[in-house]
Amino acid sequence: MAIINTYPFKEAPLNKEDEILISDSINRMRTKTTDIEVLSKIITSLGTFVFSQSVASDTWVVKHDLNKYASITIVDSQPVPQTVLGSVTYDNLNQCTVTFSAPFSGKAFCN
């Protein structure tokens, strides 16, 4: 399993100047460095994206850059996350806006 971290350690959000270390724990701990743009392109090429909404809001703008009308699953930030239903409007192939009946924070899983 890969271990991914920044050096020095930094909480999100990351920016273009941050160096990211990736270690392969299965293959003799080989370590490589990369940056957030390269890592983002790799993740996007896999066809999935996780959006984090850290500030409670009843409207989330989710920019996923998957170049498709992605399916979206929303969960709240409770210790045991619960799925939350919202109204999804596709702004374009790379972004959607999700509205809810009340503000909360959580994650949107896009694929």
N, C-alpha and C positions, 0 to 999 in steps of 0.2 A: 504494500500500500504506500502510495506517495505521501510524503510529508511536505506541506507547503507553508512557508512563513516568510516574513519580510526581515530584512536586516538593516538597522536594528529593528527589533519588534515594534510594530505600529498597529494600532487599532484602525479599523476602517473609518473613513474612506481612504483608499490608496490613490496616488496620483502618478503621473508619468515619470517622475524622478525616483520613485521608490524601486529598490531592487528586491526581487523576489527570489528566494532560495527554494529549490525543489530537490528533495532527496528521495531516492528509491530505496525503501527499507527492505525490499526483497532481494535486490540485486547488489549486494555489498555496499549499500549506502552511497552509491554514486550521487554526487551533488552537482546541480547545474544552476545557473542564474538566468533570470529572464526579467521582463518588465510587465506592467499591468496590461499594456496594449497587446503584446504577444499572447499572454495568458487569456485575455478576453477573446481574442480571435480563435484560439483553440477551443474554448468552451462554446463559443457561438457556432463553430463548425460542427460540434456534436449535436446541435439542434435543441439545446436546453438553456435556460437562463433563470436565475433566481434573483428577484428584486426584493430589497429590504426597505420597508417603510418604518423608520425609527421614531418618527414623530407622529402621534395620533392624528389622523385626518379622516374625514368622511369621503374624500376624493383622492384617489391615487393616480398619478400619471406614470405608467409603466413603459419605459423605453427599453425594449429587449433586443433590437437589431437582428432578429431572426429571419427577416425578409419573408414573413408569412403571417397570416392571421392565426396567431398562436392560441392554443388552448391554455386556459389560466385556472390554477387552483390557488385559492387564498386561504391562509391560516393566520390566526391571531398569535400574539406573542405571550400567551399564558404558559405556565410551566408545562402543562399538557396541552399542546396546540389543538384548537378546534377549527374545523373548516367553516369559513364564513361566505355567505352568498352576497353577491353584489351585482350591479348592472354594468356590463362591459360594453363600451363603445370603442370600436376599432377606428382610431384616428388615421392610420395608414398601415402598411405591412410591418412596420417596425415599432409601433407605439399604440398603446390603448389607454383609455381612461376608465377607471373602475370607481363607481359611486356606491356608497353604503348608507344605511339609515342612521348610523351613528359613527363618530370618529373612534379609531383604534389604530394600533400599530401591529405590524406583523410581516409576513412574507408572501410574495406572489411567485408561484412556480410556473414557468412558461415552457411549453414545448410544442 
